[in-house]
Amino acid sequence: MSIKKQLLEQCGDLVGMRLRLLQNSILDIENSLNSETKSSAGDKHETGRAMIQLEREKLGNQLRIVEEQRNILKRIRIDKTNHTVALGSIVTTNKANYFISISAGKISADGISYYAISLNTPIGQLLFSKRVGETVIFRDETQEIIKIL
């Protein structure tokens, strides 16, 4: 299995796990909201319902972000190699290895560590459209691009 495929699968697994957790949390909140009965507490009851509603909205926003990440991963073509850094690139610098995909933190393939980063991150924006041999300065460190897959 190619390194790019391994990294893509790990990112996909992470997104799938996040999606399941959020969906379960949303179901729990909806169950709480539906089982909430009118009590004699009045204002206290309404405050509780409002807090549950706010939590549901927050989870809904997080769900949209995870669905966006899933859509980004679907756009990555593992058989494509670019000459410049783009979505789906594996970038090797003299300081670190990056998989340009979604922000998923440190992942590994074949015993090598990679940082799964989004093009929206500061380092992702610096690397975007660069070629082998070019450099970027990130956190006061110069990184030279050694290889792009």
N, CA, C and O atoms as a DFTB+ gen file, in Angstrom:
596 C
 N C O
     1  1       0.849      -1.180       0.000
     2  2       0.000       0.000       0.000
     3  2       0.890       1.237       0.000
     4  3       1.880       1.291       0.730
     5  1       0.545       2.218      -0.807
     6  2       1.366       3.420      -0.910
     7  2       1.278       4.261       0.367
     8  3       0.302       4.191       1.113
     9  1       2.308       5.040       0.592
    10  2       2.336       5.904       1.771
    11  2       1.159       6.875       1.728
    12  3       0.497       7.105       2.741
    13  1       0.904       7.443       0.552
    14  2      -0.188       8.409       0.434
    15  2      -1.527       7.765       0.790
    16  3      -2.360       8.380       1.455
    17  1      -1.729       6.523       0.346
    18  2      -2.975       5.812       0.651
    19  2      -3.091       5.550       2.155
    20  3      -4.166       5.696       2.737
    21  1      -1.972       5.160       2.777
    22  2      -1.980       4.918       4.224
    23  2      -2.351       6.189       4.995
    24  3      -3.169       6.158       5.913
    25  1      -1.732       7.303       4.602
    26  2      -1.999       8.565       5.285
    27  2      -3.442       9.012       5.076
    28  3      -4.091       9.493       6.005
    29  1      -3.935       8.853       3.862
    30  2      -5.308       9.228       3.556
    31  2      -6.290       8.382       4.360
    32  3      -7.286       8.893       4.872
    33  1      -6.006       7.095       4.466
    34  2      -6.881       6.214       5.251
    35  2      -6.879       6.598       6.730
    36  3      -7.928       6.578       7.375
    37  1      -5.718       6.944       7.268
    38  2      -5.659       7.362       8.672
    39  2      -6.473       8.630       8.900
    40  3      -7.195       8.741       9.891
    41  1      -6.354       9.573       7.992
    42  2      -7.152      10.808       8.107
    43  2      -8.638      10.486       7.990
    44  3      -9.456      11.038       8.725
    45  1      -8.983       9.595       7.068
    46  2     -10.377       9.186       6.902
    47  2     -10.917       8.496       8.137
    48  3     -12.059       8.731       8.531
    49  1     -10.106       7.642       8.756
    50  2     -10.521       6.966       9.991
    51  2     -10.765       7.974      11.103
    52  3     -11.733       7.855      11.854
    53  1      -9.891       8.962      11.208
    54  2     -10.034       9.996      12.236
    55  2     -11.325      10.794      12.020
    56  3     -12.063      11.055      12.969
    57  1     -11.588      11.175      10.788
    58  2     -12.805      11.917      10.479
    59  2     -14.035      11.056      10.755
    60  3     -15.028      11.545      11.293
    61  1     -13.973       9.782      10.390
    62  2     -15.084       8.874      10.656
    63  2     -15.372       8.739      12.136
    64  3     -16.531       8.717      12.550
    65  1     -14.315       8.648      12.939
    66  2     -14.475       8.551      14.388
    67  2     -15.096       9.836      14.949
    68  3     -16.011       9.780      15.771
    69  1     -14.594      10.990      14.499
    70  2     -15.153      12.266      14.948
    71  2     -16.628      12.370      14.571
    72  3     -17.451      12.831      15.362
    73  1     -16.950      11.938      13.362
    74  2     -18.324      12.000      12.873
    75  2     -19.247      11.155      13.737
    76  3     -20.323      11.608      14.127
    77  1     -18.830       9.924      14.040
    78  2     -19.649       9.046      14.883
    79  2     -19.849       9.632      16.282
    80  3     -20.955       9.597      16.821
    81  1     -18.778      10.171      16.866
    82  2     -18.900      10.768      18.199
    83  2     -19.878      11.943      18.201
    84  3     -20.713      12.065      19.097
    85  1     -19.767      12.798      17.195
    86  2     -20.663      13.945      17.116
    87  2     -22.112      13.518      16.892
    88  3     -23.027      14.060      17.511
    89  1     -22.315      12.551      16.010
    90  2     -23.677      12.080      15.755
    91  2     -24.294      11.479      17.010
    92  3     -25.474      11.695      17.287
    93  1     -23.501      10.723      17.773
    94  2     -24.002      10.157      19.029
    95  2     -24.322      11.253      20.043
    96  3     -25.326      11.177      20.751
    97  1     -23.468      12.268      20.109
    98  2     -23.711      13.378      21.037
    99  2     -24.975      14.138      20.654
   100  3     -25.757      14.531      21.519
   101  1     -25.167      14.340      19.365
   102  2     -26.369      15.038      18.900
   103  2     -27.619      14.226      19.237
   104  3     -28.629      14.788      19.660
   105  1     -27.554      12.905      19.050
   106  2     -28.692      12.050      19.410
   107  2     -28.990      12.135      20.900
   108  3     -30.152      12.224      21.297
   109  1     -27.948      12.110      21.728
   110  2     -28.132      12.227      23.178
   111  2     -28.805      13.548      23.540
   112  3     -29.705      13.586      24.379
   113  1     -28.362      14.626      22.902
   114  2     -28.935      15.949      23.190
   115  2     -30.396      16.005      22.747
   116  3     -31.249      16.536      23.458
   117  1     -30.675      15.451      21.563
   118  2     -32.056      15.457      21.082
   119  2     -32.948      14.622      21.985
   120  3     -34.098      14.984      22.235
   121  1     -32.422      13.505      22.476
   122  2     -33.196      12.695      23.423
   123  2     -33.451      13.469      24.713
   124  3     -34.544      13.410      25.275
   125  1     -32.433      14.197      25.177
   126  2     -32.609      15.005      26.387
   127  2     -33.657      16.088      26.158
   128  3     -34.489      16.356      27.024
   129  1     -33.605      16.696      24.999
   130  2     -34.540      17.763      24.678
   131  2     -35.965      17.208      24.576
   132  3     -36.910      17.837      25.054
   133  1     -36.122      16.032      23.955
   134  2     -37.448      15.435      23.794
   135  2     -38.003      14.891      25.103
   136  3     -39.216      14.905      25.309
   137  1     -37.141      14.415      25.984
   138  2     -37.621      13.838      27.238
   139  2     -37.846      14.887      28.315
   140  3     -38.437      14.611      29.359
   141  1     -37.373      16.076      28.047
   142  2     -37.544      17.185      28.984
   143  2     -39.050      17.486      29.086
   144  3     -39.686      17.820      28.086
   145  1     -39.607      17.368      30.283
   146  2     -41.040      17.645      30.452
   147  2     -41.222      18.948      31.198
   148  3     -40.363      19.378      31.968
   149  1     -42.352      19.557      30.953
   150  2     -42.668      20.832      31.614
   151  2     -42.801      20.557      33.107
   152  3     -43.573      19.696      33.530
   153  1     -42.040      21.297      33.888
   154  2     -42.105      21.105      35.337
   155  2     -42.634      22.366      35.989
   156  3     -42.843      23.388      35.335
   157  1     -42.841      22.275      37.254
   158  2     -43.346      23.447      37.982
   159  2     -42.243      24.475      38.203
   160  3     -42.499      25.583      38.674
   161  1     -40.999      24.094      37.855
   162  2     -39.883      25.020      38.049
   163  2     -39.947      26.205      37.087
   164  3     -39.323      27.234      37.345
   165  1     -40.676      26.084      36.004
   166  2     -40.893      27.200      35.080
   167  2     -39.620      27.722      34.443
   168  3     -39.119      27.142      33.479
   169  1     -39.092      28.822      34.980
   170  2     -37.906      29.459      34.407
   171  2     -36.704      28.513      34.380
   172  3     -35.925      28.510      33.427
   173  1     -36.570      27.721      35.430
   174  2     -35.450      26.778      35.487
   175  2     -35.552      25.770      34.337
   176  3     -34.547      25.413      33.725
   177  1     -36.752      25.327      34.059
   178  2     -36.984      24.389      32.954
   179  2     -36.622      25.033      31.619
   180  3     -35.942      24.421      30.795
   181  1     -37.070      26.247      31.409
   182  2     -36.791      26.944      30.149
   183  2     -35.287      27.210      29.987
   184  3     -34.758      27.121      28.879
   185  1     -34.607      27.533      31.078
   186  2     -33.160      27.747      31.028
   187  2     -32.452      26.455      30.632
   188  3     -31.521      26.470      29.828
   189  1     -32.898      25.340      31.200
   190  2     -32.315      24.042      30.861
   191  2     -32.505      23.709      29.395
   192  3     -31.582      23.228      28.738
   193  1     -33.706      23.964      28.879
   194  2     -33.982      23.708      27.454
   195  2     -33.126      24.613      26.570
   196  3     -32.630      24.169      25.534
   197  1     -32.949      25.860      26.959
   198  2     -32.137      26.794      26.171
   199  2     -30.678      26.334      26.142
   200  3     -30.017      26.422      25.107
   201  1     -30.181      25.846      27.276
   202  2     -28.795      25.372      27.328
   203  2     -28.621      24.129      26.448
   204  3     -27.606      23.986      25.766
   205  1     -29.600      23.245      26.466
   206  2     -29.536      22.052      25.619
   207  2     -29.558      22.465      24.154
   208  3     -28.829      21.903      23.337
   209  1     -30.395      23.450      23.817
   210  2     -30.485      23.936      22.441
   211  2     -29.155      24.542      21.991
   212  3     -28.725      24.312      20.860
   213  1     -28.500      25.311      22.860
   214  2     -27.193      25.892      22.528
   215  2     -26.150      24.807      22.286
   216  3     -25.337      24.908      21.367
   217  1     -26.181      23.781      23.109
   218  2     -25.243      22.667      22.946
   219  2     -25.492      21.953      21.620
   220  3     -24.550      21.550      20.938
   221  1     -26.760      21.801      21.260
   222  2     -27.103      21.160      19.984
   223  2     -26.583      21.988      18.804
   224  3     -26.075      21.429      17.832
   225  1     -26.707      23.296      18.887
   226  2     -26.193      24.176      17.826
   227  2     -24.674      24.067      17.712
   228  3     -24.124      24.015      16.612
   229  1     -24.009      24.035      18.860
   230  2     -22.547      23.915      18.869
   231  2     -22.112      22.597      18.214
   232  3     -21.180      22.575      17.409
   233  1     -22.782      21.521      18.561
   234  2     -22.469      20.221      17.968
   235  2     -22.784      20.219      16.467
   236  3     -22.073      19.591      15.682
   237  1     -23.836      20.913      16.079
   238  2     -24.179      21.018      14.660
   239  2     -23.082      21.722      13.877
   240  3     -22.762      21.322      12.758
   241  1     -22.504      22.766      14.456
   242  2     -21.389      23.472      13.811
   243  2     -20.171      22.562      13.686
   244  3     -19.511      22.542      12.647
   245  1     -19.875      21.810      14.743
   246  2     -18.756      20.882      14.695
   247  2     -18.993      19.791      13.651
   248  3     -18.062      19.357      12.973
   249  1     -20.231      19.358      13.530
   250  2     -20.590      18.343      12.533
   251  2     -20.359      18.874      11.119
   252  3     -19.870      18.141      10.259
   253  1     -20.698      20.121      10.870
   254  2     -20.467      20.710       9.546
   255  2     -18.970      20.747       9.212
   256  3     -18.577      20.489       8.074
   257  1     -18.149      21.065      10.203
   258  2     -16.693      21.112       9.997
   259  2     -16.166      19.719       9.639
   260  3     -15.360      19.576       8.719
   261  1     -16.617      18.704      10.359
   262  2     -16.168      17.330      10.097
   263  2     -16.637      16.876       8.715
   264  3     -15.902      16.190       8.005
   265  1     -17.846      17.253       8.335
   266  2     -18.332      16.892       6.999
   267  2     -17.518      17.603       5.913
   268  3     -17.271      17.027       4.854
   269  1     -17.102      18.843       6.164
   270  2     -16.224      19.555       5.228
   271  2     -14.888      18.825       5.096
   272  3     -14.351      18.689       3.997
   273  1     -14.354      18.352       6.239
   274  2     -13.096      17.617       6.210
   275  2     -13.248      16.336       5.389
   276  3     -12.355      15.979       4.620
   277  1     -14.360      15.658       5.550
   278  2     -14.607      14.430       4.789
   279  2     -14.655      14.735       3.288
   280  3     -14.127      13.975       2.477
   281  1     -15.287      15.843       2.931
   282  2     -15.346      16.237       1.519
   283  2     -13.966      16.589       0.967
   284  3     -13.668      16.291      -0.190
   285  1     -13.125      17.218       1.782
   286  2     -11.748      17.532       1.361
   287  2     -10.996      16.237       1.082
   288  3     -10.303      16.122       0.071
   289  1     -11.132      15.269       1.972
   290  2     -10.437      13.992       1.784
   291  2     -10.895      13.281       0.509
   292  3     -10.094      12.627      -0.159
   293  1     -12.175      13.407       0.174
   294  2     -12.693      12.780      -1.050
   295  2     -12.070      13.378      -2.307
   296  3     -12.003      12.714      -3.342
   297  1     -11.614      14.624      -2.223
   298  2     -11.023      15.294      -3.394
   299  2      -9.562      14.898      -3.630
   300  3      -9.007      15.187      -4.690
   301  1      -8.941      14.243      -2.655
   302  2      -7.528      13.863      -2.788
   303  2      -7.391      12.653      -3.698
   304  3      -8.063      11.639      -3.508
   305  1      -6.523      12.769      -4.681
   306  2      -6.229      11.682      -5.621
   307  2      -4.856      11.112      -5.265
   308  3      -3.829      11.772      -5.427
   309  1      -4.865       9.861      -4.773
   310  2      -3.610       9.279      -4.305
   311  2      -2.666       8.918      -5.445
   312  3      -1.468       8.744      -5.220
   313  1      -3.184       8.803      -6.659
   314  2      -2.333       8.428      -7.787
   315  2      -1.721       9.639      -8.479
   316  3      -0.973       9.483      -9.444
   317  1      -2.023      10.827      -8.006
   318  2      -1.537      12.052      -8.646
   319  2      -0.320      12.597      -7.904
   320  3      -0.326      12.711      -6.678
   321  1       0.720      12.929      -8.662
   322  2       1.902      13.572      -8.094
   323  2       2.003      14.963      -8.697
   324  3       1.935      15.129      -9.915
   325  1       2.163      15.946      -7.850
   326  2       2.269      17.328      -8.309
   327  2       3.724      17.779      -8.276
   328  3       4.531      17.262      -7.504
   329  1       4.039      18.735      -9.110
   330  2       5.375      19.339      -9.091
   331  2       5.422      20.505      -8.108
   332  3       6.496      20.970      -7.727
   333  1       4.234      20.969      -7.704
   334  2       4.142      22.010      -6.683
   335  2       3.258      21.480      -5.560
   336  3       2.458      20.569      -5.773
   337  1       3.400      22.045      -4.377
   338  2       2.620      21.605      -3.226
   339  2       1.155      21.961      -3.446
   340  3       0.816      23.108      -3.736
   341  1       0.292      20.954      -3.304
   342  2      -1.149      21.116      -3.484
   343  2      -1.875      20.146      -2.560
   344  3      -1.238      19.370      -1.848
   345  1      -3.195      20.186      -2.568
   346  2      -3.987      19.256      -1.779
   347  2      -3.598      17.826      -2.165
   348  3      -3.577      17.479      -3.346
   349  1      -3.295      17.011      -1.170
   350  2      -2.907      15.625      -1.402
   351  2      -1.414      15.390      -1.497
   352  3      -0.969      14.244      -1.570
   353  1      -0.629      16.467      -1.496
   354  2       0.832      16.307      -1.587
   355  2       1.423      15.790      -0.280
   356  3       0.951      16.111       0.811
   357  1       2.457      14.989      -0.424
   358  2       3.314      14.640       0.699
   359  2       4.569      15.470       0.500
   360  3       5.247      15.358      -0.522
   361  1       4.870      16.302       1.483
   362  2       5.985      17.235       1.369
   363  2       7.047      16.858       2.398
   364  3       6.771      16.777       3.596
   365  1       8.252      16.632       1.913
   366  2       9.382      16.347       2.795
   367  2      10.262      17.586       2.806
   368  3      10.717      18.051       1.761
   369  1      10.497      18.117       4.010
   370  2      11.417      19.249       4.162
   371  2      12.594      18.772       5.003
   372  3      12.607      17.642       5.490
   373  1      13.571      19.639       5.166
   374  2      14.719      19.282       5.997
   375  2      14.367      19.277       7.491
   376  3      15.188      18.876       8.316
   377  1      13.152      19.718       7.843
   378  2      12.735      19.761       9.251
   379  2      11.602      18.795       9.592
   380  3      11.555      18.262      10.701
   381  1      10.688      18.567       8.645
   382  2       9.507      17.746       8.937
   383  2       8.904      17.211       7.643
   384  3       9.266      17.621       6.540
   385  1       7.965      16.274       7.822
   386  2       7.207      15.716       6.702
   387  2       5.748      16.129       6.875
   388  3       5.217      16.115       7.985
   389  1       5.107      16.496       5.764
   390  2       3.723      16.972       5.822
   391  2       2.865      16.218       4.822
   392  3       3.316      15.874       3.730
   393  1       1.616      15.964       5.212
   394  2       0.605      15.457       4.295
   395  2      -0.440      16.556       4.190
   396  3      -1.132      16.859       5.162
   397  1      -0.553      17.148       3.013
   398  2      -1.466      18.275       2.819
   399  2      -2.871      17.709       2.605
   400  3      -3.193      17.189       1.537
   401  1      -3.692      17.823       3.639
   402  2      -5.027      17.226       3.598
   403  2      -5.960      17.983       4.540
   404  3      -6.539      19.006       4.173
   405  1      -6.092      17.471       5.742
   406  2      -6.885      18.115       6.795
   407  2      -6.000      18.247       8.028
   408  3      -4.968      17.584       8.131
   409  1      -6.394      19.079       8.936
   410  2      -5.642      19.204      10.184
   411  2      -5.981      18.002      11.067
   412  3      -7.047      17.944      11.679
   413  1      -5.057      17.054      11.120
   414  2      -5.288      15.832      11.888
   415  2      -4.128      15.527      12.827
   416  3      -4.129      14.497      13.500
   417  1      -3.149      16.408      12.876
   418  2      -2.026      16.197      13.770
   419  2      -1.006      15.220      13.210
   420  3      -0.884      15.044      11.998
   421  1      -0.283      14.594      14.115
   422  2       0.816      13.700      13.737
   423  2       0.274      12.313      13.433
   424  3      -0.449      11.722      14.236
   425  1       0.634      11.801      12.260
   426  2       0.271      10.452      11.851
   427  2       1.530       9.807      11.282
   428  3       2.531      10.490      11.061
   429  1       1.487       8.498      11.043
   430  2       2.696       7.861      10.505
   431  2       2.350       6.786       9.493
   432  3       1.260       6.214       9.494
   433  1       3.322       6.536       8.632
   434  2       3.215       5.467       7.639
   435  2       4.618       4.914       7.415
   436  3       5.580       5.669       7.277
   437  1       4.720       3.617       7.382
   438  2       6.004       2.940       7.197
   439  2       7.061       3.429       8.185
   440  3       8.233       3.559       7.831
   441  1       6.646       3.700       9.424
   442  2       7.567       4.119      10.465
   443  2       8.040       5.563      10.359
   444  3       8.923       5.976      11.112
   445  1       7.474       6.333       9.445
   446  2       7.859       7.734       9.278
   447  2       6.701       8.621       9.739
   448  3       5.545       8.376       9.394
   449  1       7.023       9.647      10.519
   450  2       5.998      10.568      11.019
   451  2       5.720      11.685      10.021
   452  3       6.624      12.209       9.370
   453  1       4.449      12.028       9.923
   454  2       3.988      13.111       9.058
   455  2       3.031      13.974       9.856
   456  3       2.361      13.490      10.768
   457  1       2.967      15.236       9.516
   458  2       1.954      16.116      10.078
   459  2       0.873      16.282       9.023
   460  3       1.129      16.807       7.939
   461  1      -0.330      15.835       9.341
   462  2      -1.459      16.044       8.436
   463  2      -1.942      17.470       8.671
   464  3      -2.436      17.800       9.749
   465  1      -1.795      18.311       7.648
   466  2      -2.146      19.722       7.787
   467  2      -3.082      20.158       6.661
   468  3      -3.076      19.601       5.564
   469  1      -3.859      21.141       6.965
   470  2      -4.760      21.740       5.994
   471  2      -4.038      22.857       5.249
   472  3      -3.077      23.438       5.753
   473  1      -4.510      23.142       4.056
   474  2      -3.959      24.291       3.324
   475  2      -4.289      25.604       4.023
   476  3      -3.674      26.630       3.730
   477  1      -5.251      25.586       4.941
   478  2      -5.636      26.798       5.669
   479  2      -4.736      27.099       6.865
   480  3      -4.816      28.186       7.437
   481  1      -3.887      26.158       7.245
   482  2      -2.994      26.391       8.381
   483  2      -1.860      27.321       7.943
   484  3      -1.580      27.436       6.749
   485  1      -1.213      27.977       8.892
   486  2      -0.098      28.861       8.520
   487  2       1.000      28.153       7.713
   488  3       1.476      28.700       6.719
   489  1       1.404      26.959       8.124
   490  2       2.447      26.248       7.378
   491  2       1.899      25.770       6.029
   492  3       2.629      25.755       5.038
   493  1       0.644      25.388       5.984
   494  2       0.025      24.978       4.729
   495  2      -0.005      26.111       3.719
   496  3       0.248      25.905       2.532
   497  1      -0.316      27.306       4.195
   498  2      -0.332      28.477       3.308
   499  2       1.066      28.809       2.800
   500  3       1.237      29.209       1.649
   501  1       2.064      28.641       3.664
   502  2       3.446      28.909       3.245
   503  2       3.923      27.899       2.202
   504  3       4.624      28.265       1.259
   505  1       3.546      26.633       2.367
   506  2       4.009      25.585       1.464
   507  2       3.262      25.569       0.130
   508  3       3.816      25.148      -0.885
   509  1       2.029      26.019       0.128
   510  2       1.189      25.940      -1.070
   511  2       1.881      26.531      -2.299
   512  3       2.401      27.646      -2.262
   513  1       1.876      25.777      -3.362
   514  2       2.428      26.157      -4.675
   515  2       3.954      26.212      -4.727
   516  3       4.513      26.598      -5.753
   517  1       4.634      25.840      -3.654
   518  2       6.098      25.821      -3.677
   519  2       6.592      24.574      -4.402
   520  3       5.864      23.593      -4.555
   521  1       7.856      24.638      -4.846
   522  2       8.493      23.534      -5.573
   523  2       9.680      22.993      -4.773
   524  3      10.125      23.602      -3.800
   525  1      10.173      21.851      -5.201
   526  2      11.373      21.273      -4.594
   527  2      12.508      22.294      -4.704
   528  3      12.705      22.910      -5.752
   529  1      13.248      22.463      -3.607
   530  2      14.368      23.405      -3.571
   531  2      13.995      24.757      -2.997
   532  3      14.871      25.510      -2.571
   533  1      12.700      25.080      -2.978
   534  2      12.279      26.361      -2.400
   535  2      12.240      26.242      -0.883
   536  3      12.168      25.145      -0.330
   537  1      12.290      27.390      -0.227
   538  2      12.277      27.408       1.234
   539  2      11.109      28.235       1.743
   540  3      10.589      29.114       1.056
   541  1      10.715      27.920       2.975
   542  2       9.714      28.704       3.705
   543  2      10.270      28.956       5.098
   544  3      11.065      28.169       5.611
   545  1       9.857      30.037       5.694
   546  2      10.246      30.318       7.076
   547  2       9.006      30.184       7.938
   548  3       8.032      30.919       7.777
   549  1       9.063      29.224       8.863
   550  2       7.949      28.950       9.752
   551  2       8.474      28.886      11.177
   552  3       9.381      28.109      11.475
   553  1       7.903      29.707      12.059
   554  2       8.338      29.787      13.461
   555  2       9.839      30.037      13.555
   556  3      10.558      29.376      14.303
   557  1      10.277      31.000      12.783
   558  2      11.678      31.429      12.770
   559  2      12.657      30.348      12.326
   560  3      13.858      30.461      12.573
   561  1      12.159      29.311      11.678
   562  2      13.025      28.262      11.137
   563  2      12.836      28.177       9.628
   564  3      11.712      28.190       9.126
   565  1      13.940      28.090       8.923
   566  2      13.886      27.925       7.479
   567  2      13.768      26.447       7.149
   568  3      14.550      25.623       7.623
   569  1      12.770      26.126       6.323
   570  2      12.575      24.749       5.894
   571  2      12.716      24.695       4.379
   572  3      12.069      25.447       3.651
   573  1      13.562      23.804       3.925
   574  2      13.743      23.608       2.490
   575  2      12.955      22.394       2.045
   576  3      13.003      21.342       2.682
   577  1      12.234      22.541       0.956
   578  2      11.459      21.437       0.408
   579  2      12.412      20.509      -0.346
   580  3      13.068      20.906      -1.309
   581  1      12.465      19.273       0.118
   582  2      13.370      18.283      -0.455
   583  2      12.650      17.398      -1.477
   584  3      13.220      17.029      -2.503
   585  1      11.391      17.065      -1.181
   586  2      10.662      16.158      -2.062
   587  2       9.161      16.434      -1.966
   588  3       8.637      16.770      -0.904
   589  1       8.491      16.283      -3.106
   590  2       7.022      16.399      -3.158
   591  2       6.480      15.151      -3.855
   592  3       6.885      14.840      -4.975
   593  1       5.581      14.449      -3.206
   594  2       4.935      13.273      -3.819
   595  2       3.466      13.570      -4.046
   596  3       2.735      12.719      -4.552
